[in-house]
Amino acid sequence: MLAIHPDFVPRIKLFGFVSYKTPWIHFKRTTDEYVLYFVKSGELRLHENGTPYTLKKGDMLLLEPHLEHEGLEKQPCDYFYVHFHHPDIRRTEAQDPLSLAKRLLMEKKEDAEPDMIYYPKYCTIDGKNELHRALHEMNEMTDLYRRNPFHRSLTGLKLLEWMIGLSREYLMAELRRDDKRPARSYWKVNALLDYIHGHYTERITGDLIEKEFDCNYDYINRVFQEVTGRTITRYINMVRVNRAKELIEATHLSMSEIGYLTGLNDPFYFSKVFKKYVGLSPSQYDKKMRESL
């Protein structure tokens, strides 16, 4: 597993696609950049620093700088390649992928500090829709890179987005493999988290959740609390209050405007909820922030 700092955009050196219809073997080399291979068809067999890999359709491998890699056997193969530099990619064995997936996707999502992207060194994109989307996005990035040298920075941004998406898919796959909780429940909770973060300014009721996610509210609320440590209502209010704190700190909007923008339209209710989570009323919090400047 590799940890990638998302504040740094990959600096693209080479980006392209090759198609070897006759058997071909990768040459021996050691580079000073990262090299990402993503196989469209056929097989690519190589080793990195003595570790062998056989890449088939849908397989992705990220080779690291200053480690020798070389082909092991001739095979026909079509694959995308990306050579790039990045100042902050680290190997990490801190925790198993399932625990990592639960922490990043399910627990403390709103109030966690910005985290690294945990990216698999080697993985397979095996879902039909996921593979089709990944190949389509790789084709788009290849075209963008070739179109104009000035597009390399934009290609780097697109690659970072692609890697973030792949990291998420990889971690979600770990959740699906966990036999302690049906995969369907994990998917619903994760989808509900995304929904809350996208619709917290709106009225989110139990009936709406049941209709939107085809579930029993009491059951999904119980599962939600197990994996996040909070009920759905408390989590929604936490998201709203955290957003209100950001607006108080960064703007000069009135408290009624901030309440409206965070889905807490009633001024009295906004003040009550805010004080419950922060320990201060919105006005007291605003005063405290201004005094600390």
TISE-108062 format. One record per residue (C-alpha): residue number from 0; x, y, z; residue in three letters. Coordinates in nm, 2 decimals. Each point is the difference from the previous one (the first is absolute). Layout:
N
<atom pos="NUM" px="X" py="Y" pz="Z" code="ALA"/>
...
END
This chain:
293
<atom pos="0" px="0.00" py="0.00" pz="0.00" code="MET"/>
<atom pos="1" px="0.12" py="0.35" pz="-0.09" code="LEU"/>
<atom pos="2" px="-0.10" py="0.32" pz="0.18" code="ALA"/>
<atom pos="3" px="-0.02" py="0.30" pz="-0.24" code="ILE"/>
<atom pos="4" px="-0.03" py="0.36" pz="0.12" code="HIS"/>
<atom pos="5" px="-0.30" py="0.14" pz="-0.20" code="PRO"/>
<atom pos="6" px="0.12" py="0.37" pz="0.03" code="ASP"/>
<atom pos="7" px="0.27" py="-0.07" pz="-0.26" code="PHE"/>
<atom pos="8" px="-0.10" py="-0.06" pz="-0.36" code="VAL"/>
<atom pos="9" px="0.20" py="-0.26" pz="-0.20" code="PRO"/>
<atom pos="10" px="0.25" py="0.16" pz="-0.24" code="ARG"/>
<atom pos="11" px="-0.05" py="-0.20" pz="-0.32" code="ILE"/>
<atom pos="12" px="0.31" py="-0.10" pz="-0.20" code="LYS"/>
<atom pos="13" px="-0.15" py="-0.25" pz="-0.24" code="LEU"/>
<atom pos="14" px="-0.35" py="-0.12" pz="-0.06" code="PHE"/>
<atom pos="15" px="-0.12" py="-0.23" pz="-0.28" code="GLY"/>
<atom pos="16" px="-0.13" py="-0.33" pz="-0.12" code="PHE"/>
<atom pos="17" px="0.18" py="-0.29" pz="-0.18" code="VAL"/>
<atom pos="18" px="-0.13" py="-0.31" pz="-0.18" code="SER"/>
<atom pos="19" px="0.23" py="-0.29" pz="-0.05" code="TYR"/>
<atom pos="20" px="-0.18" py="-0.25" pz="-0.22" code="LYS"/>
<atom pos="21" px="0.30" py="-0.23" pz="-0.02" code="THR"/>
<atom pos="22" px="0.17" py="-0.13" pz="0.32" code="PRO"/>
<atom pos="23" px="0.22" py="0.27" pz="0.16" code="TRP"/>
<atom pos="24" px="0.21" py="0.01" pz="0.32" code="ILE"/>
<atom pos="25" px="0.06" py="0.30" pz="0.21" code="HIS"/>
<atom pos="26" px="0.36" py="0.13" pz="0.00" code="PHE"/>
<atom pos="27" px="0.21" py="0.03" pz="0.32" code="LYS"/>
<atom pos="28" px="0.03" py="0.35" pz="0.16" code="ARG"/>
<atom pos="29" px="0.00" py="0.21" pz="0.31" code="THR"/>
<atom pos="30" px="-0.17" py="0.34" pz="-0.01" code="THR"/>
<atom pos="31" px="-0.02" py="0.30" pz="0.23" code="ASP"/>
<atom pos="32" px="-0.38" py="0.04" pz="-0.04" code="GLU"/>
<atom pos="33" px="-0.31" py="-0.20" pz="0.08" code="TYR"/>
<atom pos="34" px="-0.14" py="-0.22" pz="-0.29" code="VAL"/>
<atom pos="35" px="-0.36" py="-0.10" pz="0.00" code="LEU"/>
<atom pos="36" px="-0.11" py="-0.29" pz="-0.23" code="TYR"/>
<atom pos="37" px="-0.37" py="-0.08" pz="-0.07" code="PHE"/>
<atom pos="38" px="-0.06" py="-0.29" pz="-0.22" code="VAL"/>
<atom pos="39" px="-0.28" py="0.00" pz="-0.26" code="LYS"/>
<atom pos="40" px="0.05" py="-0.35" pz="-0.14" code="SER"/>
<atom pos="41" px="0.26" py="-0.28" pz="-0.02" code="GLY"/>
<atom pos="42" px="0.27" py="-0.05" pz="0.26" code="GLU"/>
<atom pos="43" px="0.29" py="0.21" pz="0.13" code="LEU"/>
<atom pos="44" px="0.24" py="-0.21" pz="0.20" code="ARG"/>
<atom pos="45" px="0.28" py="0.17" pz="0.19" code="LEU"/>
<atom pos="46" px="0.18" py="0.03" pz="0.33" code="HIS"/>
<atom pos="47" px="0.08" py="0.29" pz="0.22" code="GLU"/>
<atom pos="48" px="0.30" py="-0.04" pz="0.23" code="ASN"/>
<atom pos="49" px="-0.05" py="-0.38" pz="-0.02" code="GLY"/>
<atom pos="50" px="-0.37" py="0.00" pz="0.06" code="THR"/>
<atom pos="51" px="-0.18" py="-0.16" pz="-0.30" code="PRO"/>
<atom pos="52" px="-0.33" py="0.14" pz="-0.14" code="TYR"/>
<atom pos="53" px="-0.23" py="-0.14" pz="-0.27" code="THR"/>
<atom pos="54" px="-0.23" py="0.28" pz="-0.11" code="LEU"/>
<atom pos="55" px="-0.32" py="-0.09" pz="-0.20" code="LYS"/>
<atom pos="56" px="-0.31" py="0.19" pz="-0.11" code="LYS"/>
<atom pos="57" px="-0.10" py="0.25" pz="0.26" code="GLY"/>
<atom pos="58" px="0.32" py="-0.03" pz="0.21" code="ASP"/>
<atom pos="59" px="0.19" py="0.31" pz="0.12" code="MET"/>
<atom pos="60" px="0.35" py="0.01" pz="0.13" code="LEU"/>
<atom pos="61" px="0.19" py="0.31" pz="0.14" code="LEU"/>
<atom pos="62" px="0.38" py="-0.04" pz="-0.03" code="LEU"/>
<atom pos="63" px="0.22" py="0.20" pz="0.23" code="GLU"/>
<atom pos="64" px="0.31" py="0.21" pz="-0.07" code="PRO"/>
<atom pos="65" px="0.35" py="-0.14" pz="0.03" code="HIS"/>
<atom pos="66" px="-0.12" py="-0.37" pz="0.00" code="LEU"/>
<atom pos="67" px="0.10" py="-0.21" pz="-0.30" code="GLU"/>
<atom pos="68" px="-0.28" py="-0.15" pz="-0.21" code="HIS"/>
<atom pos="69" px="0.03" py="-0.24" pz="-0.29" code="GLU"/>
<atom pos="70" px="-0.22" py="-0.22" pz="-0.21" code="GLY"/>
<atom pos="71" px="-0.03" py="-0.37" pz="0.07" code="LEU"/>
<atom pos="72" px="-0.16" py="-0.15" pz="-0.30" code="GLU"/>
<atom pos="73" px="-0.11" py="0.11" pz="-0.35" code="LYS"/>
<atom pos="74" px="-0.37" py="0.05" pz="-0.03" code="GLN"/>
<atom pos="75" px="-0.24" py="0.21" pz="-0.22" code="PRO"/>
<atom pos="76" px="-0.13" py="0.29" pz="0.20" code="CYS"/>
<atom pos="77" px="-0.19" py="0.33" pz="-0.03" code="ASP"/>
<atom pos="78" px="0.05" py="0.24" pz="0.29" code="TYR"/>
<atom pos="79" px="0.00" py="0.36" pz="0.11" code="PHE"/>
<atom pos="80" px="0.32" py="0.14" pz="0.16" code="TYR"/>
<atom pos="81" px="0.05" py="0.31" pz="0.21" code="VAL"/>
<atom pos="82" px="0.34" py="0.13" pz="0.11" code="HIS"/>
<atom pos="83" px="-0.02" py="0.26" pz="0.27" code="PHE"/>
<atom pos="84" px="0.17" py="0.17" pz="0.29" code="HIS"/>
<atom pos="85" px="-0.16" py="0.06" pz="0.34" code="HIS"/>
<atom pos="86" px="0.17" py="0.15" pz="0.31" code="PRO"/>
<atom pos="87" px="-0.20" py="-0.19" pz="0.27" code="ASP"/>
<atom pos="88" px="-0.08" py="-0.37" pz="-0.07" code="ILE"/>
<atom pos="89" px="0.09" py="-0.24" pz="0.28" code="ARG"/>
<atom pos="90" px="-0.02" py="-0.37" pz="0.06" code="ARG"/>
<atom pos="91" px="-0.23" py="-0.08" pz="0.30" code="THR"/>
<atom pos="92" px="-0.08" py="-0.32" pz="0.18" code="GLU"/>
<atom pos="93" px="-0.17" py="0.17" pz="0.29" code="ALA"/>
<atom pos="94" px="-0.32" py="-0.20" pz="0.00" code="GLN"/>
<atom pos="95" px="-0.18" py="-0.26" pz="-0.20" code="ASP"/>
<atom pos="96" px="-0.21" py="0.12" pz="-0.30" code="PRO"/>
<atom pos="97" px="-0.34" py="-0.08" pz="0.17" code="LEU"/>
<atom pos="98" px="0.08" py="0.21" pz="0.31" code="SER"/>
<atom pos="99" px="0.12" py="0.28" pz="-0.23" code="LEU"/>
<atom pos="100" px="-0.31" py="-0.02" pz="-0.21" code="ALA"/>
<atom pos="101" px="-0.23" py="0.02" pz="0.31" code="LYS"/>
<atom pos="102" px="0.20" py="0.30" pz="0.14" code="ARG"/>
<atom pos="103" px="0.01" py="0.20" pz="-0.32" code="LEU"/>
<atom pos="104" px="-0.34" py="-0.08" pz="-0.16" code="LEU"/>
<atom pos="105" px="-0.22" py="-0.06" pz="0.30" code="MET"/>
<atom pos="106" px="0.13" py="0.16" pz="0.32" code="GLU"/>
<atom pos="107" px="0.04" py="0.37" pz="0.10" code="LYS"/>
<atom pos="108" px="-0.03" py="0.10" pz="-0.37" code="LYS"/>
<atom pos="109" px="-0.10" py="0.36" pz="0.08" code="GLU"/>
<atom pos="110" px="0.23" py="0.10" pz="0.28" code="ASP"/>
<atom pos="111" px="0.31" py="-0.19" pz="-0.10" code="ALA"/>
<atom pos="112" px="0.31" py="0.19" pz="-0.10" code="GLU"/>
<atom pos="113" px="0.09" py="-0.01" pz="-0.38" code="PRO"/>
<atom pos="114" px="0.15" py="-0.33" pz="-0.05" code="ASP"/>
<atom pos="115" px="0.24" py="-0.17" pz="-0.25" code="MET"/>
<atom pos="116" px="-0.14" py="-0.20" pz="-0.29" code="ILE"/>
<atom pos="117" px="0.07" py="-0.36" pz="0.06" code="TYR"/>
<atom pos="118" px="0.07" py="-0.15" pz="-0.33" code="TYR"/>
<atom pos="119" px="0.07" py="-0.37" pz="-0.08" code="PRO"/>
<atom pos="120" px="0.33" py="-0.07" pz="-0.17" code="LYS"/>
<atom pos="121" px="-0.17" py="-0.28" pz="-0.19" code="TYR"/>
<atom pos="122" px="-0.37" py="-0.07" pz="-0.05" code="CYS"/>
<atom pos="123" px="-0.26" py="-0.12" pz="-0.25" code="THR"/>
<atom pos="124" px="-0.30" py="0.20" pz="-0.12" code="ILE"/>
<atom pos="125" px="-0.23" py="-0.29" pz="-0.07" code="ASP"/>
<atom pos="126" px="-0.35" py="0.15" pz="0.00" code="GLY"/>
<atom pos="127" px="-0.13" py="0.04" pz="-0.35" code="LYS"/>
<atom pos="128" px="-0.13" py="0.36" pz="0.05" code="ASN"/>
<atom pos="129" px="0.31" py="0.10" pz="0.21" code="GLU"/>
<atom pos="130" px="0.24" py="-0.14" pz="-0.26" code="LEU"/>
<atom pos="131" px="-0.19" py="0.17" pz="-0.29" code="HIS"/>
<atom pos="132" px="0.01" py="0.33" pz="0.19" code="ARG"/>
<atom pos="133" px="0.37" py="-0.03" pz="0.09" code="ALA"/>
<atom pos="134" px="0.10" py="-0.08" pz="-0.37" code="LEU"/>
<atom pos="135" px="-0.21" py="0.29" pz="-0.12" code="HIS"/>
<atom pos="136" px="0.16" py="0.24" pz="0.24" code="GLU"/>
<atom pos="137" px="0.35" py="-0.13" pz="-0.10" code="MET"/>
<atom pos="138" px="-0.08" py="0.06" pz="-0.37" code="ASN"/>
<atom pos="139" px="-0.12" py="0.35" pz="0.08" code="GLU"/>
<atom pos="140" px="0.32" py="0.08" pz="0.20" code="MET"/>
<atom pos="141" px="0.22" py="-0.14" pz="-0.29" code="THR"/>
<atom pos="142" px="-0.18" py="0.22" pz="-0.25" code="ASP"/>
<atom pos="143" px="0.03" py="0.30" pz="0.23" code="LEU"/>
<atom pos="144" px="0.37" py="-0.06" pz="0.05" code="TYR"/>
<atom pos="145" px="0.07" py="-0.03" pz="-0.37" code="ARG"/>
<atom pos="146" px="-0.20" py="0.30" pz="-0.10" code="ARG"/>
<atom pos="147" px="0.22" py="0.27" pz="0.13" code="ASN"/>
<atom pos="148" px="0.31" py="0.02" pz="0.23" code="PRO"/>
<atom pos="149" px="-0.18" py="0.26" pz="0.21" code="PHE"/>
<atom pos="150" px="-0.25" py="-0.26" pz="0.09" code="HIS"/>
<atom pos="151" px="0.25" py="-0.21" pz="0.21" code="ARG"/>
<atom pos="152" px="-0.10" py="0.18" pz="0.32" code="SER"/>
<atom pos="153" px="-0.37" py="-0.07" pz="-0.07" code="LEU"/>
<atom pos="154" px="0.09" py="-0.36" pz="-0.08" code="THR"/>
<atom pos="155" px="0.17" py="-0.02" pz="0.34" code="GLY"/>
<atom pos="156" px="-0.32" py="0.13" pz="0.17" code="LEU"/>
<atom pos="157" px="-0.21" py="-0.26" pz="-0.19" code="LYS"/>
<atom pos="158" px="0.24" py="-0.28" pz="0.10" code="LEU"/>
<atom pos="159" px="-0.02" py="0.10" pz="0.36" code="LEU"/>
<atom pos="160" px="-0.38" py="-0.01" pz="-0.02" code="GLU"/>
<atom pos="161" px="0.03" py="-0.34" pz="-0.17" code="TRP"/>
<atom pos="162" px="0.22" py="-0.13" pz="0.28" code="MET"/>
<atom pos="163" px="-0.23" py="0.13" pz="0.27" code="ILE"/>
<atom pos="164" px="-0.29" py="-0.18" pz="-0.17" code="GLY"/>
<atom pos="165" px="0.20" py="-0.32" pz="-0.02" code="LEU"/>
<atom pos="166" px="0.10" py="0.02" pz="0.36" code="SER"/>
<atom pos="167" px="-0.37" py="0.04" pz="0.10" code="ARG"/>
<atom pos="168" px="-0.10" py="-0.30" pz="-0.22" code="GLU"/>
<atom pos="169" px="0.28" py="-0.21" pz="0.15" code="TYR"/>
<atom pos="170" px="-0.10" py="0.08" pz="0.36" code="LEU"/>
<atom pos="171" px="-0.37" py="-0.06" pz="-0.07" code="MET"/>
<atom pos="172" px="0.09" py="-0.34" pz="-0.14" code="ALA"/>
<atom pos="173" px="0.16" py="-0.08" pz="0.34" code="GLU"/>
<atom pos="174" px="-0.32" py="0.09" pz="0.17" code="LEU"/>
<atom pos="175" px="-0.19" py="-0.23" pz="-0.24" code="ARG"/>
<atom pos="176" px="0.23" py="-0.29" pz="0.09" code="ARG"/>
<atom pos="177" px="-0.07" py="0.05" pz="0.38" code="ASP"/>
<atom pos="178" px="-0.23" py="-0.28" pz="0.11" code="ASP"/>
<atom pos="179" px="-0.09" py="0.16" pz="0.33" code="LYS"/>
<atom pos="180" px="-0.25" py="0.24" pz="-0.16" code="ARG"/>
<atom pos="181" px="-0.20" py="-0.06" pz="-0.32" code="PRO"/>
<atom pos="182" px="0.16" py="0.19" pz="-0.29" code="ALA"/>
<atom pos="183" px="-0.34" py="0.16" pz="-0.08" code="ARG"/>
<atom pos="184" px="0.00" py="0.17" pz="0.34" code="SER"/>
<atom pos="185" px="0.34" py="0.15" pz="-0.05" code="TYR"/>
<atom pos="186" px="-0.09" py="0.12" pz="-0.34" code="TRP"/>
<atom pos="187" px="-0.31" py="0.17" pz="0.13" code="LYS"/>
<atom pos="188" px="0.18" py="0.17" pz="0.29" code="VAL"/>
<atom pos="189" px="0.27" py="0.12" pz="-0.23" code="ASN"/>
<atom pos="190" px="-0.25" py="0.13" pz="-0.25" code="ALA"/>
<atom pos="191" px="-0.19" py="0.17" pz="0.28" code="LEU"/>
<atom pos="192" px="0.31" py="0.17" pz="0.12" code="LEU"/>
<atom pos="193" px="0.06" py="0.14" pz="-0.35" code="ASP"/>
<atom pos="194" px="-0.37" py="0.11" pz="-0.01" code="TYR"/>
<atom pos="195" px="0.02" py="0.18" pz="0.33" code="ILE"/>
<atom pos="196" px="0.31" py="0.20" pz="-0.11" code="HIS"/>
<atom pos="197" px="-0.17" py="0.09" pz="-0.32" code="GLY"/>
<atom pos="198" px="-0.34" py="0.09" pz="0.14" code="HIS"/>
<atom pos="199" px="0.06" py="0.12" pz="0.36" code="TYR"/>
<atom pos="200" px="-0.16" py="0.34" pz="-0.09" code="THR"/>
<atom pos="201" px="-0.33" py="-0.18" pz="-0.07" code="GLU"/>
<atom pos="202" px="-0.25" py="-0.16" pz="0.22" code="ARG"/>
<atom pos="203" px="0.10" py="-0.37" pz="0.05" code="ILE"/>
<atom pos="204" px="-0.27" py="-0.21" pz="0.16" code="THR"/>
<atom pos="205" px="-0.03" py="-0.36" pz="0.08" code="GLY"/>
<atom pos="206" px="-0.27" py="-0.05" pz="-0.27" code="ASP"/>
<atom pos="207" px="0.23" py="0.16" pz="-0.26" code="LEU"/>
<atom pos="208" px="0.29" py="-0.23" pz="0.10" code="ILE"/>
<atom pos="209" px="-0.22" py="-0.31" pz="-0.02" code="GLU"/>
<atom pos="210" px="-0.13" py="0.11" pz="-0.35" code="LYS"/>
<atom pos="211" px="0.34" py="0.10" pz="-0.13" code="GLU"/>
<atom pos="212" px="0.19" py="-0.30" pz="0.12" code="PHE"/>
<atom pos="213" px="-0.27" py="-0.27" pz="0.00" code="ASP"/>
<atom pos="214" px="0.05" py="-0.09" pz="0.36" code="CYS"/>
<atom pos="215" px="-0.15" py="-0.01" pz="0.35" code="ASN"/>
<atom pos="216" px="0.10" py="0.32" pz="0.18" code="TYR"/>
<atom pos="217" px="0.04" py="-0.16" pz="0.34" code="ASP"/>
<atom pos="218" px="0.23" py="-0.27" pz="-0.14" code="TYR"/>
<atom pos="219" px="0.22" py="0.24" pz="-0.21" code="ILE"/>
<atom pos="220" px="0.02" py="0.23" pz="0.30" code="ASN"/>
<atom pos="221" px="0.13" py="-0.28" pz="0.22" code="ARG"/>
<atom pos="222" px="0.26" py="-0.11" pz="-0.26" code="VAL"/>
<atom pos="223" px="0.09" py="0.37" pz="-0.06" code="PHE"/>
<atom pos="224" px="0.07" py="0.05" pz="0.37" code="GLN"/>
<atom pos="225" px="0.20" py="-0.32" pz="0.02" code="GLU"/>
<atom pos="226" px="0.24" py="0.11" pz="-0.27" code="VAL"/>
<atom pos="227" px="0.02" py="0.38" pz="0.07" code="THR"/>
<atom pos="228" px="-0.07" py="0.02" pz="0.37" code="GLY"/>
<atom pos="229" px="-0.29" py="0.23" pz="-0.05" code="ARG"/>
<atom pos="230" px="-0.37" py="-0.02" pz="-0.09" code="THR"/>
<atom pos="231" px="-0.10" py="0.14" pz="-0.34" code="ILE"/>
<atom pos="232" px="-0.16" py="0.31" pz="0.16" code="THR"/>
<atom pos="233" px="0.31" py="0.07" pz="0.21" code="ARG"/>
<atom pos="234" px="0.23" py="-0.04" pz="-0.30" code="TYR"/>
<atom pos="235" px="-0.21" py="0.23" pz="-0.21" code="ILE"/>
<atom pos="236" px="0.00" py="0.27" pz="0.27" code="ASN"/>
<atom pos="237" px="0.38" py="-0.05" pz="0.04" code="MET"/>
<atom pos="238" px="0.05" py="0.07" pz="-0.37" code="VAL"/>
<atom pos="239" px="-0.22" py="0.31" pz="0.02" code="ARG"/>
<atom pos="240" px="0.17" py="0.14" pz="0.31" code="VAL"/>
<atom pos="241" px="0.35" py="-0.06" pz="-0.14" code="ASN"/>
<atom pos="242" px="-0.10" py="0.18" pz="-0.32" code="ARG"/>
<atom pos="243" px="-0.15" py="0.28" pz="0.21" code="ALA"/>
<atom pos="244" px="0.33" py="0.03" pz="0.19" code="LYS"/>
<atom pos="245" px="0.19" py="0.03" pz="-0.33" code="GLU"/>
<atom pos="246" px="-0.24" py="0.28" pz="-0.12" code="LEU"/>
<atom pos="247" px="0.03" py="0.19" pz="0.33" code="ILE"/>
<atom pos="248" px="0.38" py="-0.01" pz="-0.02" code="GLU"/>
<atom pos="249" px="0.03" py="0.09" pz="-0.37" code="ALA"/>
<atom pos="250" px="-0.29" py="0.24" pz="-0.06" code="THR"/>
<atom pos="251" px="-0.19" py="0.29" pz="0.14" code="HIS"/>
<atom pos="252" px="-0.34" py="-0.15" pz="-0.07" code="LEU"/>
<atom pos="253" px="-0.27" py="0.05" pz="0.26" code="SER"/>
<atom pos="254" px="-0.09" py="-0.30" pz="0.22" code="MET"/>
<atom pos="255" px="-0.34" py="-0.03" pz="-0.17" code="SER"/>
<atom pos="256" px="0.17" py="-0.02" pz="-0.34" code="GLU"/>
<atom pos="257" px="0.25" py="-0.26" pz="0.13" code="ILE"/>
<atom pos="258" px="-0.29" py="-0.20" pz="0.15" code="GLY"/>
<atom pos="259" px="-0.18" py="0.00" pz="-0.33" code="TYR"/>
<atom pos="260" px="0.31" py="-0.10" pz="-0.20" code="LEU"/>
<atom pos="261" px="0.05" py="-0.30" pz="0.23" code="THR"/>
<atom pos="262" px="-0.35" py="-0.14" pz="0.01" code="GLY"/>
<atom pos="263" px="-0.08" py="0.14" pz="0.35" code="LEU"/>
<atom pos="264" px="-0.26" py="0.26" pz="-0.11" code="ASN"/>
<atom pos="265" px="-0.16" py="0.08" pz="0.33" code="ASP"/>
<atom pos="266" px="0.24" py="0.24" pz="0.19" code="PRO"/>
<atom pos="267" px="-0.10" py="-0.14" pz="0.35" code="PHE"/>
<atom pos="268" px="0.05" py="-0.36" pz="-0.12" code="TYR"/>
<atom pos="269" px="0.33" py="0.10" pz="-0.17" code="PHE"/>
<atom pos="270" px="0.13" py="0.15" pz="0.32" code="SER"/>
<atom pos="271" px="-0.12" py="-0.29" pz="0.21" code="LYS"/>
<atom pos="272" px="0.17" py="-0.27" pz="-0.22" code="VAL"/>
<atom pos="273" px="0.32" py="0.20" pz="-0.04" code="PHE"/>
<atom pos="274" px="0.04" py="0.05" pz="0.37" code="LYS"/>
<atom pos="275" px="-0.07" py="-0.37" pz="0.06" code="LYS"/>
<atom pos="276" px="0.29" py="-0.10" pz="-0.22" code="TYR"/>
<atom pos="277" px="0.24" py="0.29" pz="0.06" code="VAL"/>
<atom pos="278" px="-0.07" py="0.11" pz="0.35" code="GLY"/>
<atom pos="279" px="-0.05" py="0.36" pz="-0.11" code="LEU"/>
<atom pos="280" px="-0.28" py="0.18" pz="-0.18" code="SER"/>
<atom pos="281" px="0.07" py="0.10" pz="-0.36" code="PRO"/>
<atom pos="282" px="0.04" py="0.37" pz="0.11" code="SER"/>
<atom pos="283" px="0.24" py="-0.10" pz="0.29" code="GLN"/>
<atom pos="284" px="0.20" py="-0.22" pz="-0.24" code="TYR"/>
<atom pos="285" px="0.02" py="0.29" pz="-0.25" code="ASP"/>
<atom pos="286" px="0.12" py="0.24" pz="0.28" code="LYS"/>
<atom pos="287" px="0.26" py="-0.25" pz="0.11" code="LYS"/>
<atom pos="288" px="0.14" py="-0.05" pz="-0.35" code="MET"/>
<atom pos="289" px="0.02" py="0.38" pz="-0.06" code="ARG"/>
<atom pos="290" px="0.18" py="0.05" pz="0.33" code="GLU"/>
<atom pos="291" px="0.26" py="-0.26" pz="-0.09" code="SER"/>
<atom pos="292" px="0.10" py="0.17" pz="-0.32" code="LEU"/>
END
